[in-house]
Amino acid sequence: MPQVMHVVKQHQRLLRALLLLTIIVGIGFPRKALAHAILLDAEPSPNALLDQVPIAVTLRFSEPVDPVGAGVTVIAPDGRRIQLDSASSRSRQDHTELRVPLEAFTAQGTYVVRYSVLGRDGHLITGRYVFSVGYTSAPQDHGDLSRWATFLGAWARLLHLLALALLFGTAALSLTAYRLPGSYLIRTYVQSVARRGVLLAALASSLMLIAYVGNLTTLSDPEALRQLLTTRSGAFWSGSFFLALFCYGVLAAPLPASVHLATWTVCATALALGRAAAGHAATTDVPILSILLASVHTSGAAILIGSSLALLFLVRRTQDEEDSIRLTVEQLTRRFALAAVPLAELVTISGAYALWTNVAAPEDLWNTPYGRTLLVKLAAVLAFAAATGIVILRWLRQQRASLQLLRLKALFAFLILPAATILVTFPPTRSSLQPLPAASTALTLAQNAGPYLVTLRIDPAQPGTNRLSVHITAPDGTTVSDARVTLELSTPDGPRLIELQRSSPFYATSVNLMANLWSMAIYVQRPNTSDVPPARFEIPVPVPDSRALLELADAAMNRLQAAEERTELTSGGPVVETVIRYRAPNRAAYSVAAPGRPASETIIIGDRRYDRVAGGDWTTSPWPGSTPFHWPAFRYAQTAEDVRLLGIEPIEGISCYKVAFYDPTSETHYRLWIGIGDFLVRRYEMMAPGHYMIGRFDRFDDPEIVIEVPPVDPNHASGD
């Protein structure tokens, strides 16, 4: 133990620096993409280029929101702005949509849309995006203030949690010191800490209100203040501010100690209940139970943490006092350490309930920011418990706990506060709604034009003016920048040819698309090269999102017992044809035919593979994968991005949904044809640089698909 105390004392400054760094990095710079309410859609879409000013700007969120501060503001290229309050900006009764009419605007250039709203759990959602009319220009605003608001709000939550710890911790120590010799002096010290706690609560509440409205000037606006107070979170934080000031006034007044203790205890309890009612607990399926348990959890944890901080304060303040006072502090510490055991059990039970309501699956603990932060908090709690256990053991052995050990215990207690604060800045992983994080409805497709990969992006892929951007990639993966690119657009009046303008690294143009099925062909002509076939696309406008179709297709394909797959692979030259037969759960057999090469066959059964070339003898070798072969294992929906339904198209007389998406893990663009009735994939296309594959599935659950171990000459078997 002396060696441990020596290390702690030598590295005390380093521990403090690491603590400060943890708070600044963890709280000051949270990931904005992981906000609790999400902007699902925006019209016009971000970065859209329009030919005329839209009728209105419409923002759609993933849950009901309340505009606060500046609400929704649109800034025109000439500097004019329009700002609507919560009443006039709502366009849906469920409060998920905000709308700003733009009839008064006619200027061309870049418009700025800024929004500031509160979600159901009291978290501030702010953002900014631009769109242009006619041409782009310099935005007429002063940048994005959302980062500042998030930073200030996170610090306000940390300070408020620290205030609760000081209030609950000092109240618990005052009750524990009852009838101890010299307890009056202890209550005097503790009450001074409680006064600091209520002032800290008032400061935290004012900082949160400033973060909500954006600045002090807006906070002084009566209309903005009224709008904020009508929200649940605004009412809580303003109430917290005035309650803290009232409590401070009572503590400063010459009243009996029992009145002081009752006042700050009631104040702390009310703040804990209000904090729970304005947080995650209020959004669960059983809000009343969740709010009560969250209040118990917060109060219990605040007692444990606050008492550790207050005890350290007491020990340091009484070091130079007479022996009787120091003995009283020692007795107080022993009393509270024993009483803290059942309190820790209560905190553990309520924390387990919060874990159950907020975390959907065990893997979310390490796969999500919320889960990883929770693990950090648990580590700090375990370290705090270990330090507390050492203190109790020393007392049981009639030894005094050193000041360095109490400092270490207080350090771990204080580390729990920023971890808990970071935790509430992230959305819980258990959520019935998993909206797409992108605010744009832009559609991206890919098709080959001879040896070139043509990637077409249409933004916003909705009726009206759309921006078409084309990126061309050579088979070696390099960007083609010297081509003449022409768009052939089928219209009711016949084909229309549009030459796309070079805008590194894209070729782009703007076209007006009405609600219809559009046929497009992209022609790529490079100097001193022969003509190549165009890349052809058929696109329905508007294009809806269809992630659910991929999930249904995965489920249907993974129920199969057998199937046959035929593929054609090319990089713009010769075509390699493959026929694959599958039999669940671990068998496959395929043959490959390529121009100029002998045909080859392969059979896979579990962890073994069998090969032969041109009808020769079979050879066997271990399956090269780290795990045995398994089929079916379809997981399109797990990694798909930008999923869109392109229309309905027959495949061999079966009507199919035609779905496009992008897989970032393989950097591949897909198109699937999914049966309307059974959701089985009939056909697919995979497009990546130098890799263009067309595949087809059939013979679903055919009992005649049988895969057996072929006869193998033992002399041709390779070792494991």
N, C-alpha and C positions, 0 to 999 in steps of 0.2 A: 504493500500500500504506500509506503513512503516514496518508493520510486515512481509510482503513478502520480502522486501529488507533485513531485518534482517536475515531471514532464508537463503536467497541466500548467504549473506556474511558469515554466520557461517558455511555453508556447501560447500564453494567454493572449498576447497581441495578435498572433496569427489566427486564433480562433475567432476573435472579434472581427478581424478583416474578412474572414471567410463568411461569417454571419452577415455582414453588411453586403458583401458581394452576392450572396444568395438572395437577399431581399431585393436588391436593385435589379439583378438579371431576371429573377423569377417573376417578380411582380411588376416591375417597370416595363417589361417588354413582353407581354403575353401575345400569343398568336391571334391576330385579328380574325383569320379565316375560321377560328373555332368559336365564334360568337354564339350566344344562346338562341336568339331569334336570327333568322337568315333571310337576306333579300333573295327571294326565289326568282323573281322576274322583274324586268323593267322595260317600259315602253316610252320612248325609243330605247333600244339596247345600248349598252356602253360602247363608245367609239363608233357608233353608226354614223354614216354619211347620208343625209337626206337631201331631196331636191326642194323641199318646202318645210316651213315650220309646222310641227305636228299640232294637232288640236289640244293635246294635253300630255303631261308627263304622268305616268302611272307606275307606282311601286307596289309590288305584292310581296308580302312577308310570310314566313312559315307559321306564324302564330299571331294572335291579336297583339297590336302594339299601340302605344300612346305617344303622339308627337310631343316633344318637350323642347324648351329653348327655342331655337330657330325653326324647329319642326322640319318641314320640307321647303327648301328654297331653290328657285331656279334663277340663275344669273345669265343674262343675255350677253352677246358679244359687245354691245354698246355700254355695258355696265348696269343697265336697268335690271331690277330684280323683283320677283314676286314671292311672297312668303305667306303661307296659309296656316291658320291655327288648327287645333285638333278637330273642331266642329265642322269647318268648311272643307277640310281636305279629305274626309272619309267618303269613300264611294261604295263601301259594303257594310252591311250591318254587323258582320262578324269582326270588324276592326282589323282585318288583315290586309286591306288595300288602301293606299293613299293616292290622291289624284290632284294635280295642279293644272288648271286650264291655262292655255297659252294664247288665247285669242288676241291678246293685246300686243304680242311680239311679232315683228316682221323682219328683224335684222338677220342677215346671213353671217355665218362664222361659227365659232365653237361656243356651245352653251354648257354651263356647269350646273349639275344637279347635286345638292347637298341635303342630307337627311340626318335627323337626330331623333330617335324614338326609344321608348322603354319597352322591354319584353315583359312577359308575365312574372318572371322571377326577379324583376327589378334591375336587370342589367341593361346598361346603356348601349345601344347599337347606333353607331355613327358611320357615315361613309360619304363618298364623293365619286362621281363619274362624269364623263363628258360625252356629248354627241355634237355633231356639226351639221349645218345646213348650207349647202352650196359648196363650201370650202372650209378648211380648218384655219383657225387663228389662235392667238394667244388667249388662254382662259382668263377671264376678268375676275379672278378671286385671289386669295392669298394662301392657297395651299390647303392641305387636308389637316384639320385640327383633331381628327378622331384619335390619333395616337396620344395627344396630350390629354384628352378627356379620359381615355382608358387608363393612362398612367396615374392621373389624379384620383380616379375612382378606386383603383386598386390600393393606393396608399390610404385613402379614406377608410376602406374596409379593414385594413391592417390596424390602423390606429383605433378604430372602434372596437375591434376584437381585443386589443391590448387594454383599452379602457374597461371593458367587461371583466377581463382577468383581474385588473387592479381592484375593481369594486367588489366582485364576488370573493376574491382572495382575502381582502382585508375584512370583509364581513364575517367570513368563516373564522379567521384568526381572532376577531373580537369575541365571537361566541365561545371559541375554544379557550380563551384566556379567562373565562368567567371564574371568579373566586380565587384566582392565583394571586399570591403576594406580589404587590407592585404592578397589578394589572392596569391601574390607572395610567401609569406612564406608557405602557404598551399601547393602550387605546389611543393615547395622544399621538404617538408615532404613527399608528395605523390610520388614524383619521386624517393625518396630513397626506398620506398616500391616497386615501379615498378622494380627497379634494382634488388631487392631481388627476385622478381617474375620471371624475365628472367633467373637469375642464377638457380633458383629452376627448371625451365623448362629444362635447359640444364642438370642438375643433374638427373632429372627424365628420360630424354631421354637416357642418358648414362646407367642408371641402367636397363632400358628396353632392350637395345641392349645387355648388358651383360647377362641378363636373357635369351634372345633368343639364344645366341651362347654357353652359358654354363659357360664360364670363360674368364678372360682377355687374356689368352694365345691364345685361339681360335679366339678372336676378332682381334688379331694382325696378324692372318693368312690371306694373301691376297685372297686366294681362298674361305675361309669361309666368308670373308667380301663381296666378289663379289656375292656369292650365296645368302647372306642375302639381299643385296641391290636390287636384282632382284625381290624380293617379295614386294607387296604393303605395308605391314606393316613395313618391314625393311626400305623401302624408306621413309616412313613417319617419323619414329622415328629418323633416321639419319638426315633427313631434319630438324626436330624439333630441334635437337641438334645444328646444324650449324646456323639455323635462330635465336635461342636464343642467341648464342654467338655474332652474328652480331648485334642484337638489343642491347645487353649490351654495345658493343663498341660504338654504336651511343649515348646511354644514358650517357656514360662516357665522351664523347667528348664535348667541349665547344660550343654547338650549341644553336640556339634559342629554347625557351620552346615549341613553336608550332611544331618545327621539332621533338623534343623529344616525344611530345604527339602523333603526327601522326605516328611515328615509332613504339611505343609500342602498339598503337591501331591496326595498320595493322598487326603487329606480332601476337597479340592475336587472331585476326580474322582468319588469316591463320592457326594458330594452331588448332582453333576450327573446321574449315572446314576439315582439314586433319584428326583430331581425329574422326570425324563423318564418313569420307570416309573409314577409316580403322577399323570401328566397326560394331555393329549390323545393323546400318542403311543400309550399303552397301549390305546386304544379303536379303533385303525385295523384294517384287514383283515390287515396284516402287522406285528404289534406288535413283534417282536424287531428287525426292520430299522428300524422307525420310532423305537424307543427309542434304538438306537445312533446313528442320524443326528441325533435330537433332542439327544442328549448331546454329539455333536460340534459341533452348531450352538451350543448354549448355552456350551460350553467355549471355542470359538473366539471367539464374540462377547464373552464375559467377558474373555478375554485382551486383545482390542483395546480394550474400554472400560476395563477395570481398569488397563491400562498407561497409558492417557491420564491417568486420575485420579492414579495413582501418580507419573507423571513430573512432573505439575504440582506434586505434593507435594514431590518431590525438588528441582525447580528453585527453589521458594520456600525450602526448608530450606537450600540450599547457596548462596544469593545472597551471604551474608556470609562464605563460606568462602574459602580461598586459591584462587588461579587453577588449580592442578593439580586440585583437586576439581571445580571448575566445568567444567574441560575434560573430565574423566572423565564427568560427567553429559552433556555435549554429545556425546561419542563414544557413550555408551550409547544416547542418543536416536536417533542416526543409525543405529546397528546395528539397533535394533528397528524403525525405520521401514522399512528395506529388507526385514527378515524378515517384516514384517506383510503384504506383498503376497501371497505364496502362501497365507497364513492367511486373508486376506480372500476369496480365491477359494474356499477350502474352505467358509467360512461361507456364501458365495453359493450354492454347489451344494447344501448341506444345507438352506438356506432355500428353494431352489426346490422341493425334494422336499416340504418341509412345506407350501408353497403348493399343490402339486398334490394332496396328501392332504386338505387342509382347506378348499379353495375349490372349489366345484362348477363355477362358470362365471365368465367375466371380469366380467360385470355385477354379480356379488356383491361385487366390490371397492368399488363405490360405492353399492350398494343395501342393504347390511347393515352393522350396527355393527361386526361382526368385520372386514369388508373395509375399511371406512373407517379403522378403527384401524390396520390393516395398512398402509394408504397413508401415514398419519401416521408410522408407524415407518420406512417406506422413505424418506420425506422427511428424517427425522432422520439416517438412515444416509448418504444422499447428501450432506447438509451436513457430516457428520463426515468423509466421504471427501474432500470438497472442501478442508476445512481441513487434513487430513493431506497432501493433494497440495501445498498451498501451502507447508507446512513442508518437505516433501522438496525442492521446487524451490529454496527459499532455501538449503538445505544444499548442493545441487548447485552453486549459485552461490557457495559458500563464505561464505554469510551466516549469522549466528546467528538463530535463531527467537526472536522477542520473547516475553516473558512473557504479554503480552496475547493473542498469537496462540495460545499454548498453552492459555490460559484459554478462548478461544473453542472450540478443539478439544475440550477437556474438557467444556464446556457441551453441545455437540452429542452427545458420548458419553453424558452423563448423561441427556439427553432420551430416548435410546433405551430406558432402563430403565423409566420409567413407561409408555411406549408398549407395550413387551413385556409388562408386568404387566397393563395393561388388556386386552391381546389375549387372555390366558388367562382373563379373567373372562367372555368371551363364548363361546358355543358355535360351533365351526366350521360354515361354511355347507354343507359336504359331509356330509350325514347321510342314512342310509337311512330314518330315522324322522322324520317331521314331524308331531308330535302337535298337536292343537288346544290353544291356551293356556288355554282356559277350563276351570274345574273343574266347571262346572254342566252338567247335561243339559237345562236349561230349553228349552222350545220357544216360538218367537214366530211367529205367523201374522197375516195381515191380510186383511180383506175389507170391501167397502163395504156399508153399510146405507143405501140411498138415496144422498144426497149426502155422507154422513159416512164417513170411513175409521175402521174399527174394528180396532185392533191388540190381539190377544189373546196373553198370555204365560202359559204353564203351567209351573210349577216344582215338582218336577223332571221332570215328564212321565214318571214311572215309577209302577208300581203302588203304591198307598197314598195318603196324604194329599197333595194338591197345592194349591198356591196359585195362584188364577186372578186375573190383573190385566188390566184392560181400559183402554186409552187411546183416546179418541175425538177425532178431528181434523176440523174443519170444512173446506169446500173452499178457504177462504182461508189455510189452514195454522194457524189458531189452535186452541187446546185447548178442547174443550167441557167446561164445568164445571157446567152447570145442568141436566143431563139425569137422567132416571130410567132406570137401566140394569137390565135383567132378563135372567137366564140361563135358557134352557129346556134342560134336560138330559134326554136320552132314557135311561131306565132300564128294566130288565126289568119293573118294575111300572107302567110308563107314564111320560109326561112329568113332570118335576119342575121347578117354577118357583122360582128363587132370585133375590131382589133384591140386587144388588151394593151394597156400602157405599162411600161416597165417601171416598177417601184420597188427597188431592191429590198428583199430577195424575191419579190412577188411580181406577178403581172395582174393588173387590177382594172376594174371598171365598175360602174353603177348602172343597174337596170331596174325597170319597174316591173314587178311581178304581181299579178293578181292571183286570187285563189283558183288554182288549176293544177293539172299535171303537166309539167314542163319537160321537154326533151332538149338536152344540151349536148353539144359536141365540141371538144377542145382540140384544135389542130395545132401541132407543134412542128415548126419548120426551122431547121438550123442551117447555117451556111455550109455549102459544099457537102451536104448529105442528102440522101434520097428521101422522098416523102414517106411518112409512116402513117398507119391508120390512126384515126382520132380516138380520143378517150370519150366514151359516150356515157351520159348520165340521164336518168329519168327521176324527176324530183317533184313530189306533191307539195304545194304551198297552200296553207301553212303546214309545217312539219311538227307533229306532236312528239313528246318524249315517250319511250316505250321500254323502259327498264324492266317493267313487270313481265313483258313478253320473254325477255332473256331468262328470267328466273323460272318461268313456266317451262321454257325449252330445256333448261338444265335439268329440272325435275323429271320431265318426260324422257329425256335421253338417258338419264341415270337409272331409269326403271327397266331399260331394255335388257334382254337376255342374249340377243344376237342381232347382228346387222352386217351389212356390206357397205364399204366405202370405196369410191373410185375417184382418183385425183389426177389432175393434169398440172404439172409444174413447169414453168419456163421463166427465163430471165430476158425474154425478147427474141430468143433463138430457138433451138430444138426443144421439143416438148417431151418431158419424162412422164410416163403413165404408170400409175400404181393402182392395184386392186387389193383391198384389205378386207379380210373377213374376221369378225370378232365373235367370241363366245364368252359370256360372263362365267366366272369372275376374273379369270386371269389368262385367257388364251386369245391369240391373234395369229393370222397367217396372211402374208402379203407377197405379191409378185411384182417386179419392177421391169418395165420395158423402156429402154432409151435408145434412140437412133445411134447405130454404130457400136452398140454394146450388146453382149450376150445377155439374155434374160436371166434374172436371179430370183430365187424364192427364199423366204424366211418364215419360220414358225417360232412363235414365242409361247412358252408355257411356264408361268410362274417365274422362277429365277434361272431358267435355261432358255437358250435360243438355238435353233437348228437352221443351217444355211446350205444352199447348193446353187451352182451356176450352170446354166444351159443343160438342165436335166441330169447333171452328174451326181456323184455320191453326196450324201448328206454328211455334214460335219456339225459338231456340237460344241458349245462354249457357254460360259456363264453369261447371264443377262447383265449388260454393262451398268444398269442403273443401280443406285445405292439401295433401293428397295425393290422387291419383286414386282413384275408387271401386274397392273390391275386395270380392268375395264368393266363397266364404263366409269369415266371420271371427268364429266363435263362441268366446267365452271366459268362459262362465258360472263355471267353477271358479276362475279366477284371482282374482276379487274376492268370491266368495261367503263368507258367514259364517252360522253357525247352520244348517248343512245338515241336513235331517231327511227320512227316508222316512216318508210318511204312510200308505202302503198300496199296494194294487194295484187298478186300476180300468180297465175296458174303454173304449176310444175307437174307435167304429165297428168293433167286433168284435175289436180288437187289444188284448191285455192290456198295460197300461202301469204302470210305477212312477210313483207320485205323490210328487214331491219338492218340499219347501218350503225356501227360503233367503232371506237378506237381502243386498242389495248396498249397502254403505255409500257407494260412489262416487256412486251416483245416488239414495241414500236410498229405495230401492224394495224392496218385498217381492214375491217371485216364488213361483209354483207351476208346476211343469213336469210334463207327462205324457210319460214316456220309454218307448219300446217295449222290452219285455223281450227280444225276439229280436235287434233291430238297433240299439237304443239311440238311435233317431231321435226327436226331439221332435215329438209329435203335436199338443200343445196347451199353451198357457201362459197365465198370468194375471200381470199387473203391477199392483201396488197402491201408489200414492203419493198424498199429499194433492192432491185435485182432478184426479187422473189415474188412471182405472181402465180398464185395457185387457185384452181377451180376444183371444187369437190362436190360429191353427190352421195347421199346416203339412201339406201333402200334395203329390201329384204329384211325388214324389221321383224325380229323374233322368229325368223325362219327356222323350223326344226331341222331342215336339211343342212344347215351350217354346222358341220362337225369338224373339230380340229383335234387330231391325234398326234402322238409322238411318232415321227417317221423312223424307218429302219436306219440305224447308224452303224457303220463299221467301227469297231472299237479302236482301230488304228488311226481313225480320223477324228477322234475326240480330243479336245484340248483340255488341259488341266484347269483346276480352279485357282 
